[in-house]
Amino acid sequence: MTRHRVLAVAACAALMACGGNAVHSVLEPPQFDLLKYGSVGLVTFSIENAKGSLHQFATHRFEESILGAQPGFEVREFPFADSGLAQSGGGGDHPVPVVFYGHLKISNVKPRGGLIALAIPHVEATVSADLSVWLVSTTTGGILWRSSAAATEKVGDLAIVDGIPSFSARDPNDAYGVLVSRLVRAVTYDFRSTWVTVRDAPHP
């Protein structure tokens, strides 16, 4: 039996196993619709067990992700110090109906070579991080959505000061972009459209 005939027989067998039903992909809408709000607030994420700008970088990546996933709404940014103002809608003539908050926790920092000193500049390390993000109604204060994710990745250009990791790389995308991207992609899953495979109903 020729190779082409083997492939043809295999394809027919697979089709028969499926009952002869056609299989195709369908784009499912996001599980959580942000467009209905028109505008949302975003408070700079807080951070635990680390210094530097990692939490700011993660906040910006999160903002880019939700705007890219559902074009058509706007994001109003608030520094962490204005969390209370954000919770009240931000003031002004057009207060935001909802606001995002987030918290980034760093743990298990393992510098290359396994040595931890009080002060190490520009070191590579393996870092574990947990990101939690939640959406709050500025009218009721109730939580409307919540998601969390964890990841462990190698990062570069990390400084350790007094035993505490400091993320202040000149190029954060190159230094720890992979870690942040994994976290953000996981927590924003509900805001993205997804392709699913469906099978047509069998013919009578």
C-alpha atoms as an extended CHARMM CRD file, in Angstrom:
* protein
*
       204  EXT
         1         1  MET       CA              0.0000000000        0.0000000000        0.0000000000  PROA      1               0.0000000000
         2         2  THR       CA              1.4210000000        3.3760000000       -1.0160000000  PROA      2               0.0000000000
         3         3  ARG       CA              2.0510000000        6.1340000000        1.5400000000  PROA      3               0.0000000000
         4         4  HSD       CA             -0.6750000000        8.3480000000        0.0400000000  PROA      4               0.0000000000
         5         5  ARG       CA             -3.2000000000        5.5080000000        0.2650000000  PROA      5               0.0000000000
         6         6  VAL       CA             -2.2370000000        4.8580000000        3.8910000000  PROA      6               0.0000000000
         7         7  LEU       CA             -2.8740000000        8.5280000000        4.6940000000  PROA      7               0.0000000000
         8         8  ALA       CA             -6.2120000000        8.4650000000        2.8460000000  PROA      8               0.0000000000
         9         9  VAL       CA             -7.3410000000        5.3460000000        4.7300000000  PROA      9               0.0000000000
        10        10  ALA       CA             -6.2780000000        6.8990000000        8.0310000000  PROA      10              0.0000000000
        11        11  ALA       CA             -8.2360000000       10.0840000000        7.2500000000  PROA      11              0.0000000000
        12        12  CYS       CA            -11.3480000000        8.0830000000        6.3950000000  PROA      12              0.0000000000
        13        13  ALA       CA            -11.0330000000        6.0810000000        9.5850000000  PROA      13              0.0000000000
        14        14  ALA       CA            -10.7520000000        9.2700000000       11.6460000000  PROA      14              0.0000000000
        15        15  LEU       CA            -13.8150000000       10.7340000000        9.9590000000  PROA      15              0.0000000000
        16        16  MET       CA            -15.8140000000        7.5650000000       10.6000000000  PROA      16              0.0000000000
        17        17  ALA       CA            -14.7450000000        7.5880000000       14.2280000000  PROA      17              0.0000000000
        18        18  CYS       CA            -16.1920000000       11.0780000000       14.5220000000  PROA      18              0.0000000000
        19        19  GLY       CA            -19.4600000000        9.8450000000       13.0730000000  PROA      19              0.0000000000
        20        20  GLY       CA            -18.7980000000       11.6470000000        9.8060000000  PROA      20              0.0000000000
        21        21  ASN       CA            -19.3670000000       15.0140000000       11.4970000000  PROA      21              0.0000000000
        22        22  ALA       CA            -17.4300000000       18.0740000000       10.3530000000  PROA      22              0.0000000000
        23        23  VAL       CA            -15.0900000000       19.6580000000       12.8820000000  PROA      23              0.0000000000
        24        24  HSD       CA            -14.2800000000       23.3750000000       12.8070000000  PROA      24              0.0000000000
        25        25  SER       CA            -13.0950000000       26.2190000000       15.0320000000  PROA      25              0.0000000000
        26        26  VAL       CA            -15.2830000000       28.9550000000       16.4810000000  PROA      26              0.0000000000
        27        27  LEU       CA            -14.1190000000       32.1980000000       18.1090000000  PROA      27              0.0000000000
        28        28  GLU       CA            -15.7760000000       32.4560000000       21.5190000000  PROA      28              0.0000000000
        29        29  PRO       CA            -16.2720000000       35.9450000000       23.0220000000  PROA      29              0.0000000000
        30        30  PRO       CA            -14.4820000000       36.8980000000       26.2560000000  PROA      30              0.0000000000
        31        31  GLN       CA            -15.9370000000       35.4970000000       29.4630000000  PROA      31              0.0000000000
        32        32  PHE       CA            -15.8780000000       38.9870000000       30.9990000000  PROA      32              0.0000000000
        33        33  ASP       CA            -16.9470000000       42.0410000000       28.9720000000  PROA      33              0.0000000000
        34        34  LEU       CA            -15.1080000000       45.2810000000       29.7740000000  PROA      34              0.0000000000
        35        35  LEU       CA            -16.6150000000       47.2960000000       26.9110000000  PROA      35              0.0000000000
        36        36  LYS       CA            -19.8810000000       47.7050000000       28.7740000000  PROA      36              0.0000000000
        37        37  TYR       CA            -18.1680000000       50.0030000000       31.2800000000  PROA      37              0.0000000000
        38        38  GLY       CA            -16.8360000000       52.4860000000       28.7220000000  PROA      38              0.0000000000
        39        39  SER       CA            -13.9490000000       53.3720000000       31.0350000000  PROA      39              0.0000000000
        40        40  VAL       CA            -12.2060000000       51.5710000000       33.8830000000  PROA      40              0.0000000000
        41        41  GLY       CA             -9.7470000000       52.6740000000       36.5380000000  PROA      41              0.0000000000
        42        42  LEU       CA             -6.3890000000       51.0210000000       37.1020000000  PROA      42              0.0000000000
        43        43  VAL       CA             -4.3850000000       51.5370000000       40.2800000000  PROA      43              0.0000000000
        44        44  THR       CA             -0.6570000000       50.8120000000       40.1190000000  PROA      44              0.0000000000
        45        45  PHE       CA             -0.1480000000       47.3430000000       41.5700000000  PROA      45              0.0000000000
        46        46  SER       CA              1.3630000000       47.0050000000       45.0380000000  PROA      46              0.0000000000
        47        47  ILE       CA              4.4250000000       44.7980000000       45.6190000000  PROA      47              0.0000000000
        48        48  GLU       CA              5.6810000000       42.6140000000       48.4450000000  PROA      48              0.0000000000
        49        49  ASN       CA              9.2080000000       41.4000000000       49.2660000000  PROA      49              0.0000000000
        50        50  ALA       CA             10.8820000000       43.5240000000       46.5810000000  PROA      50              0.0000000000
        51        51  LYS       CA             11.9170000000       47.0360000000       45.6440000000  PROA      51              0.0000000000
        52        52  GLY       CA             12.2250000000       48.8240000000       42.3340000000  PROA      52              0.0000000000
        53        53  SER       CA              9.7950000000       49.1630000000       39.4540000000  PROA      53              0.0000000000
        54        54  LEU       CA              8.6610000000       45.5920000000       38.7560000000  PROA      54              0.0000000000
        55        55  HSD       CA              5.1130000000       46.3100000000       39.9460000000  PROA      55              0.0000000000
        56        56  GLN       CA              4.8740000000       49.3530000000       37.6740000000  PROA      56              0.0000000000
        57        57  PHE       CA              6.0970000000       47.3260000000       34.7240000000  PROA      57              0.0000000000
        58        58  ALA       CA              3.5220000000       44.6190000000       35.5040000000  PROA      58              0.0000000000
        59        59  THR       CA              0.7530000000       47.2320000000       35.7410000000  PROA      59              0.0000000000
        60        60  HSD       CA              1.6140000000       48.6130000000       32.3100000000  PROA      60              0.0000000000
        61        61  ARG       CA              1.7270000000       45.1320000000       30.8070000000  PROA      61              0.0000000000
        62        62  PHE       CA             -1.6810000000       44.3750000000       32.3000000000  PROA      62              0.0000000000
        63        63  GLU       CA             -3.0860000000       47.5860000000       30.8400000000  PROA      63              0.0000000000
        64        64  GLU       CA             -1.6900000000       46.7960000000       27.3960000000  PROA      64              0.0000000000
        65        65  SER       CA             -3.1650000000       43.3080000000       27.5680000000  PROA      65              0.0000000000
        66        66  ILE       CA             -6.7490000000       44.3050000000       28.4050000000  PROA      66              0.0000000000
        67        67  LEU       CA             -6.7540000000       47.1760000000       25.9030000000  PROA      67              0.0000000000
        68        68  GLY       CA             -5.4820000000       44.8590000000       23.2070000000  PROA      68              0.0000000000
        69        69  ALA       CA             -7.9580000000       42.1250000000       24.0890000000  PROA      69              0.0000000000
        70        70  GLN       CA            -11.0580000000       44.3530000000       23.9350000000  PROA      70              0.0000000000
        71        71  PRO       CA            -10.4520000000       47.5900000000       21.9710000000  PROA      71              0.0000000000
        72        72  GLY       CA            -13.0940000000       50.2440000000       22.5100000000  PROA      72              0.0000000000
        73        73  PHE       CA            -12.8600000000       51.3200000000       26.1530000000  PROA      73              0.0000000000
        74        74  GLU       CA            -10.4470000000       53.5890000000       28.0030000000  PROA      74              0.0000000000
        75        75  VAL       CA             -8.2800000000       53.1310000000       31.0760000000  PROA      75              0.0000000000
        76        76  ARG       CA             -7.8260000000       55.8510000000       33.6670000000  PROA      76              0.0000000000
        77        77  GLU       CA             -4.5710000000       55.4070000000       35.5860000000  PROA      77              0.0000000000
        78        78  PHE       CA             -4.1490000000       56.0590000000       39.3100000000  PROA      78              0.0000000000
        79        79  PRO       CA             -0.9350000000       55.9000000000       41.3600000000  PROA      79              0.0000000000
        80        80  PHE       CA             -1.0830000000       53.5780000000       44.3570000000  PROA      80              0.0000000000
        81        81  ALA       CA             -1.1820000000       56.5960000000       46.6800000000  PROA      81              0.0000000000
        82        82  ASP       CA             -4.5500000000       57.5520000000       45.1300000000  PROA      82              0.0000000000
        83        83  SER       CA             -6.2200000000       54.1890000000       45.7820000000  PROA      83              0.0000000000
        84        84  GLY       CA             -8.8950000000       55.8660000000       47.8660000000  PROA      84              0.0000000000
        85        85  LEU       CA             -9.6480000000       58.4020000000       45.1350000000  PROA      85              0.0000000000
        86        86  ALA       CA             -9.8940000000       55.6080000000       42.6000000000  PROA      86              0.0000000000
        87        87  GLN       CA            -12.3480000000       53.7020000000       44.7960000000  PROA      87              0.0000000000
        88        88  SER       CA            -14.6470000000       56.7450000000       44.7480000000  PROA      88              0.0000000000
        89        89  GLY       CA            -14.5560000000       56.8010000000       40.9510000000  PROA      89              0.0000000000
        90        90  GLY       CA            -11.7080000000       59.2570000000       40.5970000000  PROA      90              0.0000000000
        91        91  GLY       CA            -13.8080000000       62.4070000000       40.8270000000  PROA      91              0.0000000000
        92        92  GLY       CA            -14.5150000000       64.7740000000       37.9700000000  PROA      92              0.0000000000
        93        93  ASP       CA            -17.4660000000       64.8230000000       35.6130000000  PROA      93              0.0000000000
        94        94  HSD       CA            -16.8920000000       61.2830000000       34.3840000000  PROA      94              0.0000000000
        95        95  PRO       CA            -16.0620000000       58.9610000000       37.2780000000  PROA      95              0.0000000000
        96        96  VAL       CA            -15.0720000000       55.3940000000       36.4270000000  PROA      96              0.0000000000
        97        97  PRO       CA            -17.6690000000       52.7380000000       37.3590000000  PROA      97              0.0000000000
        98        98  VAL       CA            -15.0650000000       50.0860000000       38.1530000000  PROA      98              0.0000000000
        99        99  VAL       CA            -11.3840000000       49.9870000000       39.1040000000  PROA      99              0.0000000000
       100       100  PHE       CA             -8.6570000000       47.3350000000       38.9280000000  PROA      100             0.0000000000
       101       101  TYR       CA             -6.3310000000       46.6560000000       41.8480000000  PROA      101             0.0000000000
       102       102  GLY       CA             -3.4150000000       44.2410000000       41.8980000000  PROA      102             0.0000000000
       103       103  HSD       CA             -0.7460000000       42.8290000000       44.1940000000  PROA      103             0.0000000000
       104       104  LEU       CA              2.5790000000       41.2720000000       43.1890000000  PROA      104             0.0000000000
       105       105  LYS       CA              4.4030000000       39.0290000000       45.6710000000  PROA      105             0.0000000000
       106       106  ILE       CA              8.0260000000       37.9890000000       45.1270000000  PROA      106             0.0000000000
       107       107  SER       CA              9.5160000000       34.8840000000       46.7590000000  PROA      107             0.0000000000
       108       108  ASN       CA             12.2590000000       32.2580000000       46.4520000000  PROA      108             0.0000000000
       109       109  VAL       CA             14.8680000000       34.5450000000       44.9170000000  PROA      109             0.0000000000
       110       110  LYS       CA             17.8580000000       32.3600000000       44.0340000000  PROA      110             0.0000000000
       111       111  PRO       CA             20.8360000000       34.2560000000       42.5860000000  PROA      111             0.0000000000
       112       112  ARG       CA             23.0160000000       32.4860000000       40.0580000000  PROA      112             0.0000000000
       113       113  GLY       CA             25.5590000000       30.4170000000       41.9490000000  PROA      113             0.0000000000
       114       114  GLY       CA             23.3080000000       30.1730000000       44.9960000000  PROA      114             0.0000000000
       115       115  LEU       CA             25.0250000000       32.9590000000       46.9340000000  PROA      115             0.0000000000
       116       116  ILE       CA             22.9580000000       35.5990000000       48.7300000000  PROA      116             0.0000000000
       117       117  ALA       CA             24.8390000000       38.6120000000       50.0780000000  PROA      117             0.0000000000
       118       118  LEU       CA             23.6780000000       41.8950000000       51.5480000000  PROA      118             0.0000000000
       119       119  ALA       CA             24.5360000000       43.7490000000       48.3490000000  PROA      119             0.0000000000
       120       120  ILE       CA             24.8130000000       42.2020000000       44.8620000000  PROA      120             0.0000000000
       121       121  PRO       CA             24.4640000000       44.4450000000       41.7830000000  PROA      121             0.0000000000
       122       122  HSD       CA             23.3050000000       43.2260000000       38.3760000000  PROA      122             0.0000000000
       123       123  VAL       CA             22.8520000000       39.5290000000       39.0910000000  PROA      123             0.0000000000
       124       124  GLU       CA             20.9160000000       36.8200000000       37.3110000000  PROA      124             0.0000000000
       125       125  ALA       CA             18.4820000000       34.9050000000       39.4870000000  PROA      125             0.0000000000
       126       126  THR       CA             15.5430000000       32.5370000000       39.4840000000  PROA      126             0.0000000000
       127       127  VAL       CA             12.4990000000       34.2890000000       40.9160000000  PROA      127             0.0000000000
       128       128  SER       CA              9.0210000000       33.1000000000       41.8710000000  PROA      128             0.0000000000
       129       129  ALA       CA              6.1480000000       35.5720000000       41.7040000000  PROA      129             0.0000000000
       130       130  ASP       CA              2.4260000000       35.5860000000       42.4370000000  PROA      130             0.0000000000
       131       131  LEU       CA              0.1020000000       38.1400000000       40.8440000000  PROA      131             0.0000000000
       132       132  SER       CA             -3.4350000000       38.7580000000       42.0590000000  PROA      132             0.0000000000
       133       133  VAL       CA             -5.7690000000       41.2210000000       40.3150000000  PROA      133             0.0000000000
       134       134  TRP       CA             -9.3590000000       42.1240000000       41.1670000000  PROA      134             0.0000000000
       135       135  LEU       CA            -12.0380000000       44.4410000000       39.7840000000  PROA      135             0.0000000000
       136       136  VAL       CA            -14.1090000000       46.5200000000       42.2040000000  PROA      136             0.0000000000
       137       137  SER       CA            -17.3390000000       48.4500000000       41.7030000000  PROA      137             0.0000000000
       138       138  THR       CA            -16.8860000000       52.1000000000       42.6660000000  PROA      138             0.0000000000
       139       139  THR       CA            -20.6020000000       52.2870000000       43.4820000000  PROA      139             0.0000000000
       140       140  THR       CA            -20.9800000000       49.3710000000       45.8890000000  PROA      140             0.0000000000
       141       141  GLY       CA            -17.3830000000       48.4620000000       46.7010000000  PROA      141             0.0000000000
       142       142  GLY       CA            -18.1090000000       44.8660000000       45.7630000000  PROA      142             0.0000000000
       143       143  ILE       CA            -15.6260000000       42.6680000000       43.9130000000  PROA      143             0.0000000000
       144       144  LEU       CA            -16.8500000000       41.8760000000       40.3990000000  PROA      144             0.0000000000
       145       145  TRP       CA            -13.9580000000       39.7360000000       39.1810000000  PROA      145             0.0000000000
       146       146  ARG       CA            -10.7510000000       38.2420000000       40.5310000000  PROA      146             0.0000000000
       147       147  SER       CA             -7.8720000000       36.2320000000       39.1040000000  PROA      147             0.0000000000
       148       148  SER       CA             -4.4230000000       35.1140000000       40.2180000000  PROA      148             0.0000000000
       149       149  ALA       CA             -1.3960000000       33.4030000000       38.7360000000  PROA      149             0.0000000000
       150       150  ALA       CA              2.0440000000       32.1630000000       39.7640000000  PROA      150             0.0000000000
       151       151  ALA       CA              5.2390000000       31.7660000000       37.7450000000  PROA      151             0.0000000000
       152       152  THR       CA              8.9230000000       31.0430000000       38.2150000000  PROA      152             0.0000000000
       153       153  GLU       CA             11.4770000000       32.3560000000       35.7180000000  PROA      153             0.0000000000
       154       154  LYS       CA             15.0740000000       33.4370000000       35.3640000000  PROA      154             0.0000000000
       155       155  VAL       CA             15.5120000000       37.2110000000       35.4370000000  PROA      155             0.0000000000
       156       156  GLY       CA             18.4840000000       39.4440000000       34.7270000000  PROA      156             0.0000000000
       157       157  ASP       CA             19.9050000000       42.7510000000       35.9270000000  PROA      157             0.0000000000
       158       158  LEU       CA             18.5720000000       42.1330000000       39.4390000000  PROA      158             0.0000000000
       159       159  ALA       CA             20.1430000000       43.8930000000       42.3930000000  PROA      159             0.0000000000
       160       160  ILE       CA             20.0110000000       42.6350000000       45.9550000000  PROA      160             0.0000000000
       161       161  VAL       CA             20.1880000000       45.3530000000       48.5910000000  PROA      161             0.0000000000
       162       162  ASP       CA             20.1940000000       44.4000000000       52.2740000000  PROA      162             0.0000000000
       163       163  GLY       CA             19.0060000000       40.9660000000       51.2320000000  PROA      163             0.0000000000
       164       164  ILE       CA             15.9670000000       42.3650000000       49.3630000000  PROA      164             0.0000000000
       165       165  PRO       CA             15.6880000000       42.0230000000       45.5550000000  PROA      165             0.0000000000
       166       166  SER       CA             15.4740000000       45.2800000000       43.6280000000  PROA      166             0.0000000000
       167       167  PHE       CA             14.0560000000       45.3620000000       40.0850000000  PROA      167             0.0000000000
       168       168  SER       CA             15.3620000000       48.4980000000       38.3900000000  PROA      168             0.0000000000
       169       169  ALA       CA             16.7080000000       47.3050000000       35.0440000000  PROA      169             0.0000000000
       170       170  ARG       CA             17.1910000000       49.8490000000       32.2570000000  PROA      170             0.0000000000
       171       171  ASP       CA             15.4630000000       47.4100000000       29.9190000000  PROA      171             0.0000000000
       172       172  PRO       CA             12.8260000000       45.6560000000       32.0460000000  PROA      172             0.0000000000
       173       173  ASN       CA             11.3980000000       43.8540000000       29.0430000000  PROA      173             0.0000000000
       174       174  ASP       CA             14.7200000000       42.1390000000       28.4230000000  PROA      174             0.0000000000
       175       175  ALA       CA             15.4710000000       41.5710000000       32.1020000000  PROA      175             0.0000000000
       176       176  TYR       CA             12.1790000000       40.1760000000       33.3720000000  PROA      176             0.0000000000
       177       177  GLY       CA              9.6650000000       40.5110000000       30.5520000000  PROA      177             0.0000000000
       178       178  VAL       CA              9.1250000000       36.7370000000       30.3210000000  PROA      178             0.0000000000
       179       179  LEU       CA              8.1580000000       36.4730000000       33.9940000000  PROA      179             0.0000000000
       180       180  VAL       CA              5.7060000000       39.3670000000       33.8210000000  PROA      180             0.0000000000
       181       181  SER       CA              4.2290000000       38.2350000000       30.4980000000  PROA      181             0.0000000000
       182       182  ARG       CA              3.4520000000       34.7750000000       31.9000000000  PROA      182             0.0000000000
       183       183  LEU       CA              1.6810000000       36.2710000000       34.8950000000  PROA      183             0.0000000000
       184       184  VAL       CA             -0.2880000000       38.8470000000       32.9190000000  PROA      184             0.0000000000
       185       185  ARG       CA             -1.3490000000       36.4120000000       30.2090000000  PROA      185             0.0000000000
       186       186  ALA       CA             -2.6910000000       34.0300000000       32.8410000000  PROA      186             0.0000000000
       187       187  VAL       CA             -4.7040000000       36.5920000000       34.8330000000  PROA      187             0.0000000000
       188       188  THR       CA             -6.2080000000       38.2400000000       31.7220000000  PROA      188             0.0000000000
       189       189  TYR       CA             -7.5410000000       35.0150000000       30.1960000000  PROA      189             0.0000000000
       190       190  ASP       CA            -11.1770000000       35.9570000000       30.9420000000  PROA      190             0.0000000000
       191       191  PHE       CA            -10.8260000000       39.1530000000       28.8880000000  PROA      191             0.0000000000
       192       192  ARG       CA             -9.6210000000       37.4860000000       25.6790000000  PROA      192             0.0000000000
       193       193  SER       CA            -11.5610000000       35.8250000000       22.8780000000  PROA      193             0.0000000000
       194       194  THR       CA            -10.6100000000       32.1690000000       22.4700000000  PROA      194             0.0000000000
       195       195  TRP       CA            -10.7920000000       29.6480000000       19.6480000000  PROA      195             0.0000000000
       196       196  VAL       CA            -12.6360000000       26.4210000000       20.4590000000  PROA      196             0.0000000000
       197       197  THR       CA            -13.1020000000       23.2960000000       18.3610000000  PROA      197             0.0000000000
       198       198  VAL       CA            -16.6900000000       22.1910000000       17.7770000000  PROA      198             0.0000000000
       199       199  ARG       CA            -18.2270000000       19.2760000000       15.9140000000  PROA      199             0.0000000000
       200       200  ASP       CA            -21.3530000000       19.6260000000       13.8130000000  PROA      200             0.0000000000
       201       201  ALA       CA            -24.4430000000       17.7190000000       14.8950000000  PROA      201             0.0000000000
       202       202  PRO       CA            -24.8070000000       14.3130000000       13.2150000000  PROA      202             0.0000000000
       203       203  HSD       CA            -27.0060000000       14.0940000000       10.1730000000  PROA      203             0.0000000000
       204       204  PRO       CA            -30.3020000000       12.2180000000       10.6620000000  PROA      204             0.0000000000
